Amino acid sequence: MIYDFRKKSKFGYTTGSCAAAGAYSALYYLKFGEKLSYVEIENLKGDKLIIPIEKIEKIGNKARAVVIKDAGEDIDITNGIEIFVDVKLKKLDTSEKKVIIKGGKGVGIVTKDGLQVKKGEPAINPKPKEMIKNNLLKLLEDGEIAEVVISIPKGEELAKKTLNPKLGIVGGLSILGTTGIVRPMSNEAYMNSLVPQIDVALANGYKKLIFVPGNIGTKYAKKLLNAEDDEIIEVSNFWGFMLDKAKEKGVKEILVFGHAGKIIKLAGGIYNTHSKIADCRNEILTAYSALFIDDKDIIKKILYSNTTEEVIKILKEKGVLEEVFNCIAKRVVERLSERWQGIKFECIIIDMKGNILGKYLII
């Protein structure tokens, strides 16, 4: 299949495709003296990708190509950034031809085990590396070597807004992509970006992982549980997906920890907790509150409360806060244990300030 990215499209291309296209155009300029406005490269599936080149210039004995990342209709933090690719062409004493790929400024360095790239190496994933090599080898003659350096000027700044620091990728972004094509499925791409957290945790010897929805859970897991970064897994809204991955990878113990607004939904068997998918927090809270409060007006007030924090205040005033949330925590464990058999679950539910509302721990 041919993807022509010179035209506006709902599809985009990955940082890996940017690097491959830039490397190809820079090498082509060194060999043939022609500045290409676009290149046609091939991904690992055999699809043709036609990618525009923003700029090519000669700097000393190397050529530099600049490619603008286009994510199409996908929501991507890297959309519109410049990716620089510097290429040097050298001669070898042997008859072989070779491509060497390095990371420059703005490409992160891997500092933890468990990722696709070895510790100490630039965060350029295997598939993009393979795509770059395959395309450049077509231009090389026997006895030639192409040295490729990929840089992202804004990479270090943008990486702070990604999971890279948590995964132990420091100093920049990663060069990613399996097919080289970005499809407008942000949830799928985002879910897959969460999975390496599990790999890093297991590679660093953690047997019991702490699953949290996001920043609040992470903050108080560190503060209340003295948890380390690598044992905390941020799942966002994608509990079902991440628990499936945990089971696939052999995780045996998980502590579910986080703010009531998200964790409550798990008690109702809701494993994508985004409010657009399902939001019956008040209904769940009402059902459990009714076990301890024999007052229809109060129960109705809980049902129609605007926020979970408002319900927490009502339960505290009635003196049943801990009882209600202990029941909910227990039900979370029961639900998850039924669906993901073989994993030992526990649950701690907190409020916005990190106060423990309820828990169910197995001694």
Helices and strands as residue ranges (DSSP letters): E 2-4, E 12-13, H 15-32, E 38-42, E 48-52, E 55-59, E 62-68, E 82-91, E 98-103, E 106-107, E 109-110, H 126-137, E 144-151, H 155-159, H 164-167, E 169-170, E 172-173, E 181-182, H 186-194, H 196-203, E 208-212, H 215-225, G 229-231, E 232-234, H 239-248, E 253-259, H 260-267, H 281-289, H 296-303, H 308-318, H 321-339, E 344-350, E 356-360
